[in-house]
């Protein structure tokens, strides 16, 4: 039992592990909410609220990702350590997209929390989603 507890604590100690746990909770409760939508709407609503809060937590924690992402990108460089040229190119382009994503994500967060007013908040949300999808797609290709 203590080994499992230590492993969980190790995961929670680092950003990546914590994000994995929060993301798993977010998507698992979102799925469970959908599964309970017909049979127990009250439970479904509670699960949906929890999922939403976990998603908001991840968004807030992403506000601090710039420097770790910059450090990662600088160590990754142009992808020359990858097994082939295409993997290196995909990794390099993914890093560029991620560096565009982070400031846009911050703008969306500020808009969502009424700390920034813009003429067309939907445009920022769309740009944010496009960058997110592009990053996910390239990571899956890699």
The first five atom37 places (N, CA, C, CB, O) and aatype in JSON, in Angstrom:
{
  "aatype": [20, 20, 20, 20, 20, 20, 20, 20, 20, 20, 20, 20, 20, 20, 20, 20, 20, 20, 20, 20, 20, 20, 20, 20, 20, 20, 20, 20, 20, 20, 20, 20, 20, 20, 20, 20, 20, 20, 20, 20, 20, 20, 20, 20, 20, 20, 20, 20, 20, 20, 20, 20, 20, 20, 20, 20, 20, 20, 20, 20, 20, 20, 20, 20, 20, 20, 20, 20, 20, 20, 20, 20, 20, 20, 20, 20, 20, 20, 20, 20, 20, 20, 20, 20, 20, 20, 20, 20, 20, 20, 20, 20, 20, 20, 20, 20, 20, 20, 20, 20, 20, 20, 20, 20, 20, 20, 20, 20, 20, 20, 20, 20, 20, 20, 20, 20, 20, 20, 20, 20, 20, 20, 20, 20, 20, 20, 20, 20, 20, 20, 20, 20, 20, 20, 20, 20, 20, 20, 20, 20, 20, 20],
  "atom_mask": [
    [1, 1, 1, 1, 1],
    [1, 1, 1, 1, 1],
    [1, 1, 1, 1, 1],
    [1, 1, 1, 1, 1],
    [1, 1, 1, 1, 1],
    [1, 1, 1, 1, 1],
    [1, 1, 1, 1, 1],
    [1, 1, 1, 1, 1],
    [1, 1, 1, 1, 1],
    [1, 1, 1, 1, 1],
    [1, 1, 1, 1, 1],
    [1, 1, 1, 1, 1],
    [1, 1, 1, 1, 1],
    [1, 1, 1, 1, 1],
    [1, 1, 1, 1, 1],
    [1, 1, 1, 1, 1],
    [1, 1, 1, 1, 1],
    [1, 1, 1, 1, 1],
    [1, 1, 1, 1, 1],
    [1, 1, 1, 1, 1],
    [1, 1, 1, 1, 1],
    [1, 1, 1, 1, 1],
    [1, 1, 1, 1, 1],
    [1, 1, 1, 1, 1],
    [1, 1, 1, 1, 1],
    [1, 1, 1, 1, 1],
    [1, 1, 1, 1, 1],
    [1, 1, 1, 1, 1],
    [1, 1, 1, 1, 1],
    [1, 1, 1, 1, 1],
    [1, 1, 1, 1, 1],
    [1, 1, 1, 1, 1],
    [1, 1, 1, 1, 1],
    [1, 1, 1, 1, 1],
    [1, 1, 1, 1, 1],
    [1, 1, 1, 1, 1],
    [1, 1, 1, 1, 1],
    [1, 1, 1, 1, 1],
    [1, 1, 1, 1, 1],
    [1, 1, 1, 1, 1],
    [1, 1, 1, 1, 1],
    [1, 1, 1, 1, 1],
    [1, 1, 1, 1, 1],
    [1, 1, 1, 1, 1],
    [1, 1, 1, 1, 1],
    [1, 1, 1, 1, 1],
    [1, 1, 1, 1, 1],
    [1, 1, 1, 1, 1],
    [1, 1, 1, 1, 1],
    [1, 1, 1, 1, 1],
    [1, 1, 1, 1, 1],
    [1, 1, 1, 1, 1],
    [1, 1, 1, 1, 1],
    [1, 1, 1, 1, 1],
    [1, 1, 1, 1, 1],
    [1, 1, 1, 1, 1],
    [1, 1, 1, 1, 1],
    [1, 1, 1, 1, 1],
    [1, 1, 1, 1, 1],
    [1, 1, 1, 1, 1],
    [1, 1, 1, 1, 1],
    [1, 1, 1, 1, 1],
    [1, 1, 1, 1, 1],
    [1, 1, 1, 1, 1],
    [1, 1, 1, 1, 1],
    [1, 1, 1, 1, 1],
    [1, 1, 1, 1, 1],
    [1, 1, 1, 1, 1],
    [1, 1, 1, 1, 1],
    [1, 1, 1, 1, 1],
    [1, 1, 1, 1, 1],
    [1, 1, 1, 1, 1],
    [1, 1, 1, 1, 1],
    [1, 1, 1, 1, 1],
    [1, 1, 1, 1, 1],
    [1, 1, 1, 1, 1],
    [1, 1, 1, 1, 1],
    [1, 1, 1, 1, 1],
    [1, 1, 1, 1, 1],
    [1, 1, 1, 1, 1],
    [1, 1, 1, 1, 1],
    [1, 1, 1, 1, 1],
    [1, 1, 1, 1, 1],
    [1, 1, 1, 1, 1],
    [1, 1, 1, 1, 1],
    [1, 1, 1, 1, 1],
    [1, 1, 1, 1, 1],
    [1, 1, 1, 1, 1],
    [1, 1, 1, 1, 1],
    [1, 1, 1, 1, 1],
    [1, 1, 1, 1, 1],
    [1, 1, 1, 1, 1],
    [1, 1, 1, 1, 1],
    [1, 1, 1, 1, 1],
    [1, 1, 1, 1, 1],
    [1, 1, 1, 1, 1],
    [1, 1, 1, 1, 1],
    [1, 1, 1, 1, 1],
    [1, 1, 1, 1, 1],
    [1, 1, 1, 1, 1],
    [1, 1, 1, 1, 1],
    [1, 1, 1, 1, 1],
    [1, 1, 1, 1, 1],
    [1, 1, 1, 1, 1],
    [1, 1, 1, 1, 1],
    [1, 1, 1, 1, 1],
    [1, 1, 1, 1, 1],
    [1, 1, 1, 1, 1],
    [1, 1, 1, 1, 1],
    [1, 1, 1, 1, 1],
    [1, 1, 1, 1, 1],
    [1, 1, 1, 1, 1],
    [1, 1, 1, 1, 1],
    [1, 1, 1, 1, 1],
    [1, 1, 1, 1, 1],
    [1, 1, 1, 1, 1],
    [1, 1, 1, 1, 1],
    [1, 1, 1, 1, 1],
    [1, 1, 1, 1, 1],
    [1, 1, 1, 1, 1],
    [1, 1, 1, 1, 1],
    [1, 1, 1, 1, 1],
    [1, 1, 1, 1, 1],
    [1, 1, 1, 1, 1],
    [1, 1, 1, 1, 1],
    [1, 1, 1, 1, 1],
    [1, 1, 1, 1, 1],
    [1, 1, 1, 1, 1],
    [1, 1, 1, 1, 1],
    [1, 1, 1, 1, 1],
    [1, 1, 1, 1, 1],
    [1, 1, 1, 1, 1],
    [1, 1, 1, 1, 1],
    [1, 1, 1, 1, 1],
    [1, 1, 1, 1, 1],
    [1, 1, 1, 1, 1],
    [1, 1, 1, 1, 1],
    [1, 1, 1, 1, 1],
    [1, 1, 1, 1, 1],
    [1, 1, 1, 1, 1],
    [1, 1, 1, 1, 1],
    [1, 1, 1, 1, 1]
  ],
  "atom_positions": [
    [[0.82, -1.19, 0.0], [0.0, 0.0, 0.0], [0.86, 1.26, 0.0], [-0.93, 0.0, 1.2], [0.54, 2.22, -0.7]],
    [[1.95, 1.27, 0.77], [2.78, 2.46, 0.84], [3.49, 2.72, -0.49], [3.81, 2.32, 1.97], [3.77, 3.87, -0.83]],
    [[3.78, 1.65, -1.24], [4.41, 1.85, -2.55], [3.46, 2.6, -3.47], [4.81, 0.49, -3.17], [3.88, 3.52, -4.18]],
    [[2.18, 2.22, -3.48], [1.21, 2.89, -4.33], [1.03, 4.34, -3.86], [-0.15, 2.14, -4.31], [0.94, 5.25, -4.69]],
    [[0.98, 4.56, -2.56], [0.84, 5.91, -2.02], [2.03, 6.77, -2.45], [0.73, 5.87, -0.49], [1.86, 7.92, -2.84]],
    [[3.24, 6.21, -2.37], [4.44, 6.93, -2.78], [4.4, 7.27, -4.27], [5.69, 6.12, -2.47], [4.79, 8.37, -4.66]],
    [[3.92, 6.34, -5.09], [3.83, 6.59, -6.53], [2.83, 7.71, -6.83], [3.43, 5.32, -7.27], [3.08, 8.56, -7.68]],
    [[1.71, 7.69, -6.13], [0.71, 8.75, -6.33], [1.28, 10.1, -5.88], [-0.6, 8.43, -5.54], [1.1, 11.11, -6.56]],
    [[1.95, 10.11, -4.74], [2.57, 11.35, -4.25], [3.63, 11.85, -5.22], [3.18, 11.13, -2.86], [3.74, 13.05, -5.45]],
    [[4.41, 10.94, -5.79], [5.41, 11.33, -6.78], [4.75, 11.97, -7.99], [6.25, 10.11, -7.21], [5.24, 12.97, -8.53]],
    [[3.63, 11.39, -8.43], [2.9, 11.98, -9.56], [2.38, 13.37, -9.21], [1.74, 11.07, -9.98], [2.49, 14.29, -10.01]],
    [[1.82, 13.51, -8.02], [1.26, 14.8, -7.61], [2.33, 15.86, -7.36], [0.42, 14.63, -6.37], [2.05, 17.06, -7.42]],
    [[3.56, 15.41, -7.08], [4.65, 16.34, -6.82], [5.08, 17.12, -8.06], [5.83, 15.59, -6.27], [5.51, 18.26, -7.95]],
    [[4.95, 16.51, -9.22], [5.39, 17.16, -10.44], [4.23, 17.66, -11.27], [6.24, 16.22, -11.26], [3.12, 17.14, -11.18]],
    [[4.49, 18.67, -12.08], [3.43, 19.27, -12.9], [2.81, 18.26, -13.86], [3.99, 20.44, -13.69], [1.59, 18.17, -13.96]],
    [[3.64, 17.49, -14.55], [3.14, 16.55, -15.55], [2.24, 15.5, -14.92], [4.29, 15.87, -16.28], [1.16, 15.21, -15.44]],
    [[2.67, 14.94, -13.8], [1.86, 13.94, -13.12], [0.56, 14.51, -12.6], [2.63, 13.32, -11.99], [-0.5, 13.89, -12.72]],
    [[0.64, 15.7, -12.03], [-0.56, 16.35, -11.51], [-1.54, 16.63, -12.64], [-0.21, 17.66, -10.77], [-2.74, 16.43, -12.5]],
    [[-1.02, 17.11, -13.77], [-1.89, 17.39, -14.92], [-2.56, 16.12, -15.42], [-1.09, 18.05, -16.05], [-3.73, 16.14, -15.79]],
    [[-1.82, 15.02, -15.44], [-2.41, 13.74, -15.89], [-3.56, 13.32, -14.97], [-1.34, 12.64, -15.93], [-4.6, 12.86, -15.44]],
    [[-3.36, 13.48, -13.67], [-4.42, 13.11, -12.72], [-5.64, 14.01, -12.89], [-3.89, 13.17, -11.27], [-6.77, 13.54, -12.92]],
    [[-5.4, 15.32, -12.98], [-6.52, 16.25, -13.14], [-7.24, 16.0, -14.46], [-6.03, 17.72, -13.07], [-8.47, 16.0, -14.51]],
    [[-6.48, 15.78, -15.53], [-7.08, 15.51, -16.84], [-7.9, 14.22, -16.8], [-5.99, 15.41, -17.93], [-9.0, 14.17, -17.35]],
    [[-7.36, 13.19, -16.16], [-8.1, 11.92, -16.05], [-9.4, 12.12, -15.28], [-7.23, 10.85, -15.36], [-10.45, 11.62, -15.68]],
    [[-9.33, 12.85, -14.17], [-10.55, 13.15, -13.4], [-11.55, 13.93, -14.25], [-10.21, 13.93, -12.13], [-12.75, 13.65, -14.23]],
    [[-11.05, 14.9, -14.97], [-11.92, 15.75, -15.8], [-12.67, 14.92, -16.84], [-11.1, 16.83, -16.5], [-13.89, 14.99, -16.92]],
    [[-11.93, 14.13, -17.62], [-12.57, 13.39, -18.71], [-13.38, 12.19, -18.22], [-11.52, 12.92, -19.69], [-14.39, 11.84, -18.81]],
    [[-12.93, 11.57, -17.13], [-13.68, 10.44, -16.58], [-15.04, 10.9, -16.05], [-12.88, 9.75, -15.47], [-16.06, 10.26, -16.29]],
    [[-15.03, 12.01, -15.32], [-16.31, 12.49, -14.78], [-17.2, 13.07, -15.88], [-16.06, 13.55, -13.71], [-18.42, 13.03, -15.76]],
    [[-16.6, 13.6, -16.93], [-17.4, 14.07, -18.07], [-18.1, 12.89, -18.74], [-16.51, 14.83, -19.1], [-19.28, 12.97, -19.07]],
    [[-17.36, 11.8, -18.93], [-17.95, 10.59, -19.51], [-19.04, 10.03, -18.59], [-16.86, 9.52, -19.75], [-20.13, 9.7, -19.05]],
    [[-18.74, 9.94, -17.3], [-19.73, 9.42, -16.35], [-20.98, 10.29, -16.33], [-19.13, 9.33, -14.94], [-22.1, 9.78, -16.2]],
    [[-20.8, 11.58, -16.45], [-21.94, 12.49, -16.49], [-22.86, 12.16, -17.66], [-21.47, 13.95, -16.59], [-24.08, 12.14, -17.52]],
    [[-22.27, 11.91, -18.81], [-23.07, 11.53, -19.97], [-23.76, 10.2, -19.79], [-22.2, 11.49, -21.21], [-24.9, 10.01, -20.23]],
    [[-23.07, 9.27, -19.15], [-23.66, 7.95, -18.94], [-24.84, 7.99, -17.96], [-22.6, 6.99, -18.41], [-25.76, 7.18, -18.08]],
    [[-24.81, 8.92, -17.02], [-25.89, 9.04, -16.04], [-26.98, 10.04, -16.45], [-25.32, 9.44, -14.7], [-27.94, 10.24, -15.71]],
    [[-26.83, 10.66, -17.6], [-27.76, 11.73, -18.0], [-29.22, 11.3, -17.95], [-27.42, 12.2, -19.39], [-30.07, 12.08, -17.51]],
    [[-29.52, 10.11, -18.4], [-30.92, 9.64, -18.42], [-31.33, 8.99, -17.1], [-31.12, 8.66, -19.55], [-32.42, 9.24, -16.6]],
    [[-30.47, 8.15, -16.55], [-30.87, 7.37, -15.37], [-30.83, 8.15, -14.06], [-29.98, 6.16, -15.25], [-31.62, 7.88, -13.16]],
    [[-29.92, 9.12, -13.94], [-29.8, 9.88, -12.69], [-29.32, 11.31, -13.01], [-28.82, 9.18, -11.69], [-28.14, 11.61, -12.84]],
    [[-30.23, 12.17, -13.48], [-29.85, 13.53, -13.88], [-29.16, 14.34, -12.78], [-31.07, 14.27, -14.34], [-28.29, 15.17, -13.08]],
    [[-29.52, 14.11, -11.53], [-28.89, 14.85, -10.43], [-27.42, 14.47, -10.32], [-29.61, 14.56, -9.1], [-26.55, 15.34, -10.2]],
    [[-27.14, 13.17, -10.37], [-25.75, 12.7, -10.32], [-24.99, 13.19, -11.56], [-25.69, 11.15, -10.24], [-23.84, 13.61, -11.45]],
    [[-25.64, 13.15, -12.72], [-25.01, 13.6, -13.96], [-24.61, 15.07, -13.85], [-25.96, 13.4, -15.15], [-23.52, 15.45, -14.28]],
    [[-25.48, 15.89, -13.28], [-25.17, 17.31, -13.13], [-23.99, 17.52, -12.19], [-26.41, 18.07, -12.61], [-23.11, 18.34, -12.47]],
    [[-23.96, 16.8, -11.09], [-22.84, 16.93, -10.14], [-21.52, 16.51, -10.79], [-23.1, 16.06, -8.88], [-20.5, 17.18, -10.61]],
    [[-21.55, 15.42, -11.54], [-20.34, 14.97, -12.23], [-19.9, 16.0, -13.27], [-20.58, 13.61, -12.9], [-18.71, 16.25, -13.44]],
    [[-20.87, 16.59, -13.98], [-20.54, 17.61, -14.98], [-19.92, 18.84, -14.32], [-21.8, 18.01, -15.77], [-18.98, 19.43, -14.86]],
    [[-20.44, 19.22, -13.18], [-19.87, 20.37, -12.45], [-18.44, 20.06, -12.02], [-20.74, 20.72, -11.21], [-17.55, 20.89, -12.18]],
    [[-18.21, 18.86, -11.49], [-16.86, 18.47, -11.07], [-15.92, 18.48, -12.28], [-16.88, 17.07, -10.41], [-14.8, 18.99, -12.19]],
    [[-16.37, 17.92, -13.39], [-15.56, 17.9, -14.6], [-15.2, 19.31, -15.04], [-16.3, 17.16, -15.73], [-14.05, 19.59, -15.41]],
    [[-16.17, 20.2, -15.0], [-15.94, 21.59, -15.39], [-14.92, 22.25, -14.47], [-17.25, 22.37, -15.36], [-14.06, 23.0, -14.94]],
    [[-15.01, 21.99, -13.19], [-14.06, 22.58, -12.23], [-12.64, 22.05, -12.47], [-14.49, 22.27, -10.78], [-11.67, 22.8, -12.36]],
    [[-12.52, 20.77, -12.78], [-11.2, 20.21, -13.08], [-10.63, 20.83, -14.36], [-11.28, 18.67, -13.23], [-9.44, 21.12, -14.44]],
    [[-11.48, 21.04, -15.34], [-11.06, 21.69, -16.58], [-10.59, 23.12, -16.3], [-12.21, 21.69, -17.61], [-9.58, 23.56, -16.86]],
    [[-11.32, 23.83, -15.45], [-10.92, 25.19, -15.08], [-9.59, 25.19, -14.33], [-12.0, 25.85, -14.22], [-8.77, 26.09, -14.49]],
    [[-9.39, 24.17, -13.51], [-8.12, 24.05, -12.77], [-6.97, 23.89, -13.75], [-8.17, 22.85, -11.8], [-5.93, 24.54, -13.6]],
    [[-7.15, 23.04, -14.74], [-6.09, 22.84, -15.74], [-5.81, 24.14, -16.49], [-6.49, 21.74, -16.74], [-4.66, 24.48, -16.74]],
    [[-6.87, 24.88, -16.84], [-6.7, 26.14, -17.56], [-5.92, 27.14, -16.7], [-8.07, 26.73, -17.95], [-5.06, 27.86, -17.21]],
    [[-6.22, 27.19, -15.42], [-5.52, 28.11, -14.53], [-4.05, 27.7, -14.39], [-6.2, 28.14, -13.15], [-3.17, 28.56, -14.42]],
    [[-3.79, 26.42, -14.24], [-2.41, 25.96, -14.11], [-1.6, 26.22, -15.38], [-2.37, 24.48, -13.77], [-0.38, 26.42, -15.31]],
    [[-2.27, 26.22, -16.54], [-1.56, 26.5, -17.8], [-1.02, 27.92, -17.85], [-2.49, 26.27, -18.98], [-0.14, 28.22, -18.66]],
    [[-1.51, 28.81, -17.0], [-1.0, 30.18, -16.97], [0.49, 30.2, -16.65], [-1.77, 31.01, -15.95], [1.18, 31.17, -16.95]],
    [[0.98, 29.13, -16.03], [2.38, 29.08, -15.6], [3.26, 28.2, -16.49], [2.44, 28.57, -14.18], [4.37, 27.86, -16.1]],
    [[2.77, 27.85, -17.66], [3.49, 26.91, -18.53], [4.54, 27.56, -19.44], [2.51, 26.19, -19.38], [5.33, 26.84, -20.05]],
    [[4.57, 28.87, -19.54], [5.44, 29.51, -20.53], [6.92, 29.18, -20.34], [5.25, 30.99, -20.47], [7.59, 28.76, -21.29]],
    [[7.43, 29.38, -19.14], [8.86, 29.14, -18.93], [9.24, 27.67, -19.06], [9.27, 29.65, -17.57], [10.25, 27.38, -19.7]],
    [[8.48, 26.73, -18.48], [8.82, 25.33, -18.73], [8.76, 24.97, -20.22], [7.88, 24.43, -17.94], [9.58, 24.18, -20.7]],
    [[7.8, 25.54, -20.94], [7.69, 25.25, -22.37], [8.89, 25.84, -23.11], [6.38, 25.81, -22.95], [9.43, 25.2, -24.02]],
    [[9.29, 27.04, -22.75], [10.46, 27.65, -23.37], [11.71, 26.81, -23.1], [10.66, 29.09, -22.85], [12.5, 26.56, -24.01]],
    [[11.88, 26.37, -21.86], [13.04, 25.53, -21.52], [13.02, 24.23, -22.32], [13.05, 25.21, -20.01], [14.05, 23.79, -22.83]],
    [[11.84, 23.62, -22.45], [11.73, 22.39, -23.23], [12.08, 22.65, -24.69], [10.3, 21.8, -23.12], [12.84, 21.88, -25.29]],
    [[11.55, 23.71, -25.25], [11.8, 24.01, -26.67], [13.27, 24.3, -26.92], [10.96, 25.2, -27.11], [13.82, 23.88, -27.94]],
    [[13.9, 25.01, -26.0], [15.33, 25.29, -26.17], [16.15, 24.01, -26.1], [15.81, 26.28, -25.1], [17.12, 23.86, -26.84]],
    [[15.78, 23.1, -25.22], [16.52, 21.83, -25.14], [16.21, 20.95, -26.35], [16.17, 21.08, -23.84], [17.07, 20.18, -26.79]],
    [[15.0, 21.05, -26.89], [14.61, 20.25, -28.06], [15.29, 20.77, -29.32], [13.07, 20.26, -28.24], [15.67, 19.99, -30.2]],
    [[15.43, 22.08, -29.4], [16.07, 22.68, -30.56], [15.28, 22.46, -31.83], [17.46, 22.14, -30.73], [14.06, 22.61, -31.86]],
    [[15.99, 22.09, -32.88], [15.35, 21.89, -34.19], [14.92, 20.44, -34.39], [16.3, 22.3, -35.31], [14.47, 20.07, -35.47]],
    [[15.04, 19.64, -33.35], [14.62, 18.24, -33.45], [15.68, 17.32, -33.99], [13.42, 18.15, -34.32], [15.38, 16.21, -34.43]],
    [[16.93, 17.76, -33.95], [18.02, 16.96, -34.52], [18.27, 15.65, -33.77], [19.3, 17.77, -34.54], [18.91, 14.75, -34.31]],
    [[17.76, 15.53, -32.54], [17.96, 14.29, -31.78], [16.9, 13.23, -32.09], [17.94, 14.6, -30.29], [16.99, 12.1, -31.62]],
    [[15.91, 13.6, -32.9], [14.86, 12.65, -33.28], [15.43, 11.6, -34.24], [13.65, 13.38, -33.94], [16.45, 11.86, -34.89]],
    [[14.8, 10.43, -34.34], [15.32, 9.35, -35.18], [15.38, 9.7, -36.67], [14.48, 8.14, -34.99], [16.22, 9.17, -37.39]],
    [[14.48, 10.57, -37.13], [14.56, 10.98, -38.53], [14.16, 12.45, -38.67], [13.66, 10.09, -39.42], [13.64, 13.07, -37.74]],
    [[14.41, 12.97, -39.85], [14.21, 14.39, -40.14], [12.75, 14.81, -39.97], [14.67, 14.7, -41.54], [12.48, 15.89, -39.46]],
    [[11.81, 13.96, -40.41], [10.38, 14.31, -40.35], [9.89, 14.4, -38.91], [9.56, 13.28, -41.11], [9.11, 15.29, -38.58]],
    [[10.34, 13.49, -38.07], [9.95, 13.55, -36.65], [10.49, 14.84, -36.01], [10.48, 12.31, -35.89], [9.79, 15.48, -35.22]],
    [[11.71, 15.19, -36.36], [12.28, 16.44, -35.85], [11.51, 17.65, -36.32], [13.73, 16.55, -36.28], [11.27, 18.58, -35.55]],
    [[11.12, 17.64, -37.59], [10.34, 18.76, -38.14], [8.97, 18.86, -37.46], [10.17, 18.6, -39.66], [8.52, 19.95, -37.1]],
    [[8.32, 17.71, -37.29], [7.0, 17.7, -36.62], [7.14, 18.22, -35.19], [6.39, 16.26, -36.62], [6.32, 19.03, -34.74]],
    [[8.16, 17.77, -34.48], [8.38, 18.24, -33.11], [8.66, 19.73, -33.05], [9.52, 17.48, -32.48], [8.16, 20.43, -32.17]],
    [[9.48, 20.22, -33.98], [9.81, 21.64, -34.02], [8.57, 22.49, -34.31], [10.89, 21.91, -35.09], [8.34, 23.49, -33.64]],
    [[7.78, 22.09, -35.3], [6.56, 22.82, -35.65], [5.56, 22.76, -34.49], [5.92, 22.24, -36.94], [4.88, 23.75, -34.2]],
    [[5.46, 21.62, -33.84], [4.58, 21.5, -32.67], [4.98, 22.49, -31.59], [4.61, 20.06, -32.11], [4.12, 23.14, -30.99]],
    [[6.27, 22.62, -31.35], [6.73, 23.58, -30.35], [6.37, 25.01, -30.74], [8.25, 23.46, -30.16], [5.96, 25.81, -29.9]],
    [[6.51, 25.34, -32.03], [6.12, 26.68, -32.49], [4.63, 26.93, -32.25], [6.45, 26.85, -33.98], [4.24, 27.99, -31.77]],
    [[3.82, 25.94, -32.59], [2.37, 26.07, -32.39], [2.06, 26.22, -30.91], [1.62, 24.85, -32.97], [1.22, 27.04, -30.53]],
    [[2.73, 25.44, -30.07], [2.49, 25.54, -28.63], [2.87, 26.92, -28.1], [3.28, 24.45, -27.88], [2.19, 27.45, -27.21]],
    [[3.94, 27.5, -28.63], [4.34, 28.85, -28.2], [3.34, 29.9, -28.65], [5.72, 29.19, -28.73], [3.2, 30.94, -28.0]],
    [[2.64, 29.66, -29.73], [1.55, 30.56, -30.14], [0.32, 30.31, -29.28], [1.2, 30.36, -31.65], [-0.42, 31.24, -28.96]],
    [[0.09, 29.05, -28.91], [-1.09, 28.68, -28.14], [-1.11, 29.32, -26.75], [-1.16, 27.17, -28.0], [-2.14, 29.83, -26.32]],
    [[0.01, 29.3, -26.05], [0.02, 29.74, -24.66], [-0.44, 31.19, -24.48], [1.4, 29.59, -24.09], [-1.29, 31.43, -23.62]],
    [[0.06, 32.16, -25.23], [-0.46, 33.53, -25.03], [-1.93, 33.67, -25.43], [0.38, 34.52, -25.83], [-2.67, 34.41, -24.79]],
    [[-2.35, 32.96, -26.47], [-3.76, 33.01, -26.87], [-4.62, 32.39, -25.77], [-3.98, 32.27, -28.22], [-5.7, 32.91, -25.46]],
    [[-4.16, 31.3, -25.18], [-4.89, 30.66, -24.09], [-5.03, 31.61, -22.9], [-4.19, 29.36, -23.66], [-6.07, 31.65, -22.24]],
    [[-3.98, 32.38, -22.62], [-4.04, 33.36, -21.53], [-5.05, 34.45, -21.84], [-2.65, 33.97, -21.29], [-5.8, 34.87, -20.96]],
    [[-5.08, 34.91, -23.07], [-6.06, 35.92, -23.47], [-7.47, 35.38, -23.27], [-5.84, 36.36, -24.94], [-8.33, 36.07, -22.75]],
    [[-7.7, 34.15, -23.69], [-9.02, 33.52, -23.51], [-9.38, 33.41, -22.03], [-9.05, 32.14, -24.16], [-10.53, 33.63, -21.65]],
    [[-8.41, 33.07, -21.21], [-8.66, 32.96, -19.77], [-9.03, 34.32, -19.2], [-7.41, 32.39, -19.04], [-9.97, 34.43, -18.4]],
    [[-8.3, 35.35, -19.6], [-8.6, 36.7, -19.13], [-9.99, 37.16, -19.58], [-7.54, 37.68, -19.63], [-10.72, 37.8, -18.82]],
    [[-10.35, 36.83, -20.82], [-11.68, 37.17, -21.33], [-12.74, 36.44, -20.54], [-11.79, 36.83, -22.84], [-13.73, 37.04, -20.12]],
    [[-12.54, 35.15, -20.33], [-13.52, 34.32, -19.61], [-13.77, 34.84, -18.19], [-13.04, 32.88, -19.55], [-14.89, 34.74, -17.68]],
    [[-12.75, 35.38, -17.57], [-12.87, 35.85, -16.19], [-13.13, 37.36, -16.12], [-11.61, 35.51, -15.41], [-12.98, 37.98, -15.07]],
    [[-13.53, 37.94, -17.25], [-13.9, 39.36, -17.33], [-12.78, 40.3, -16.89], [-15.13, 39.62, -16.48], [-13.03, 41.36, -16.32]],
    [[-11.55, 39.9, -17.15], [-10.41, 40.75, -16.84], [-9.9, 41.47, -18.08], [-9.29, 39.92, -16.23], [-9.07, 42.38, -17.98]],
    [[-10.4, 41.06, -19.23], [-10.02, 41.66, -20.51], [-11.27, 41.72, -21.38], [-8.87, 40.86, -21.2], [-11.99, 40.73, -21.52]],
    [[-11.5, 42.88, -21.96], [-12.63, 43.03, -22.88], [-12.11, 43.15, -24.3], [-13.5, 44.26, -22.5], [-11.21, 43.95, -24.57]],
    [[-12.66, 42.37, -25.19], [-12.3, 42.42, -26.6], [-13.59, 42.49, -27.42], [-11.44, 41.19, -27.02], [-14.67, 42.13, -26.95]],
    [[-13.45, 42.97, -28.67], [-14.63, 43.11, -29.52], [-15.25, 41.77, -29.89], [-14.26, 43.85, -30.78], [-16.47, 41.64, -29.94]],
    [[-14.4, 40.77, -30.14], [-14.92, 39.49, -30.62], [-14.28, 38.34, -29.83], [-14.65, 39.32, -32.13], [-13.33, 37.73, -30.31]],
    [[-14.8, 38.03, -28.65], [-14.2, 36.95, -27.85], [-14.28, 35.59, -28.53], [-14.88, 36.88, -26.5], [-13.43, 34.73, -28.29]],
    [[-15.28, 35.38, -29.36], [-15.41, 34.1, -30.06], [-14.22, 33.87, -30.98], [-16.72, 34.05, -30.86], [-13.76, 32.73, -31.13]],
    [[-13.73, 34.93, -31.6], [-12.57, 34.79, -32.49], [-11.37, 34.25, -31.71], [-12.22, 36.14, -33.14], [-10.66, 33.37, -32.2]],
    [[-11.14, 34.79, -30.51], [-10.01, 34.31, -29.7], [-10.2, 32.86, -29.31], [-9.86, 35.18, -28.44], [-9.24, 32.08, -29.32]],
    [[-11.42, 32.49, -28.96], [-11.71, 31.11, -28.6], [-11.49, 30.18, -29.79], [-13.15, 30.98, -28.09], [-10.98, 29.06, -29.63]],
    [[-11.86, 30.64, -30.98], [-11.67, 29.83, -32.19], [-10.18, 29.65, -32.49], [-12.37, 30.49, -33.39], [-9.73, 28.55, -32.8]],
    [[-9.42, 30.73, -32.4], [-7.97, 30.65, -32.63], [-7.34, 29.7, -31.61], [-7.31, 32.05, -32.53], [-6.5, 28.87, -31.96]],
    [[-7.76, 29.82, -30.36], [-7.26, 28.95, -29.3], [-7.53, 27.49, -29.62], [-7.9, 29.33, -27.95], [-6.65, 26.63, -29.5]],
    [[-8.76, 27.2, -30.03], [-9.14, 25.83, -30.36], [-8.36, 25.3, -31.56], [-10.64, 25.74, -30.65], [-7.94, 24.15, -31.57]],
    [[-8.16, 26.15, -32.57], [-7.41, 25.72, -33.76], [-5.97, 25.38, -33.4], [-7.43, 26.82, -34.84], [-5.43, 24.37, -33.86]],
    [[-5.34, 26.2, -32.58], [-3.96, 25.92, -32.17], [-3.89, 24.65, -31.32], [-3.38, 27.1, -31.38], [-2.97, 23.85, -31.48]],
    [[-4.86, 24.47, -30.44], [-4.91, 23.27, -29.6], [-5.06, 22.02, -30.45], [-6.07, 23.37, -28.59], [-4.35, 21.03, -30.24]],
    [[-5.98, 22.06, -31.41], [-6.2, 20.9, -32.28], [-4.95, 20.62, -33.12], [-7.43, 21.13, -33.21], [-4.57, 19.46, -33.29]],
    [[-4.33, 21.66, -33.64], [-3.11, 21.47, -34.44], [-2.01, 20.81, -33.61], [-2.61, 22.82, -35.0], [-1.32, 19.91, -34.08]],
    [[-1.86, 21.26, -32.37], [-0.84, 20.67, -31.49], [-1.15, 19.21, -31.19], [-0.76, 21.46, -30.19], [-0.26, 18.36, -31.26]],
    [[-2.4, 18.92, -30.86], [-2.8, 17.53, -30.58], [-2.56, 16.66, -31.81], [-4.3, 17.46, -30.16], [-2.01, 15.56, -31.7]],
    [[-2.97, 17.14, -32.97], [-2.82, 16.38, -34.21], [-1.35, 16.06, -34.48], [-3.42, 17.16, -35.4], [-0.99, 14.92, -34.79]],
    [[-0.5, 17.07, -34.37], [0.93, 16.84, -34.62], [1.54, 15.91, -33.58], [1.68, 18.17, -34.64], [2.38, 15.07, -33.92]],
    [[1.14, 16.04, -32.34], [1.63, 15.11, -31.31], [1.2, 13.68, -31.6], [1.15, 15.54, -29.93], [1.96, 12.74, -31.37]],
    [[-0.03, 13.52, -32.09], [-0.49, 12.17, -32.45], [0.29, 11.63, -33.65], [-1.99, 12.18, -32.76], [0.6, 10.44, -33.7]],
    [[0.59, 12.5, -34.61], [1.38, 12.06, -35.77], [2.77, 11.61, -35.34], [1.51, 13.21, -36.81], [3.31, 10.63, -35.86]],
    [[3.32, 12.33, -34.39], [4.67, 12.03, -33.92], [4.67, 10.71, -33.16], [5.21, 13.17, -33.03], [5.71, 10.28, -32.68]]
  ]
}
